Amino acid sequence: MSERLRLGVNIDHVATIRNARGGDHPDPVRAAEIVARVGGDGITAHLREDRRHIRDDDLQRIQDATDLPLNLEMAATEEMLEIALRHRPHAACIVPEKREERTTEGGLDAAGLHNQLAPVVTRLADAGIRVSLFIEASERQIDAALRLGAPVVEFHTGEYAHAFIYGGHDKVASELKRIGDMAALAAKNGIEPHAGHGLTYDNVQPIAAIPQIAELNIGHYLVGEAIFVGLENAVTRMRSLMDEAR
Ligand code: PXP
């Protein structure tokens, strides 16, 4: 498989900066329009329970402003399910959510939460929304995704990204092997693997080189880099690093 690897740009942190002053600038919709213009393949947005970045009205405005597929990251709650069913994004990625965490700190325990997740996955799928589960790259979680009938999993690359800075060569290699092996296992079972969390210019290429991975979702680094070089340049550079690695 050497199809073009898709880049979903997570625009949450444009909204984080906006919300710091309570006004309407910078607008994540403008970011979405730039992503569309420079060849991003999708917009990813996480509507958190506490609305710390993306807010309800942003979703509709993003959908109205671009034709790019929207990937809504959401906790498996009744409130978020209702919002997803109302907006009908292209995809919904179910993530674990703790109020006190700074970001999504680990994967969803799809195995342990089967009974809670099953009706959410079914209702999203019945509405034509492509369901993804944000999981650790492990056999147990892929097996759970299979039992839940999820067509997509997104591997949490946080450990890999952390190892890249603090872990040393062996730890990076073992994380990469784990993600690569699990991408192959998912694909063999008909599940499309994606990956995301903590990806940067420096660490993206080994992940992008894993042939089964179809999509990367990248946010914090791109928005941070955009402060220095502009969002257009940041997305364009990430895009070409991903293409080079393929
Ligand atoms: N994918 C998922 C499911 C996420 O929850 C996040 C973080 O919100 C990302 C990708 C993007 O991670 P980062 O902002 O570290 O690039």
Residues whose N, C-alpha, C, O or C-beta is under 5 A from the ligand:
A	BS01	PXP	N10 H46 V95 T104 F134 G196 H197 G198 L199 N217 I218 G219 H220 Y221
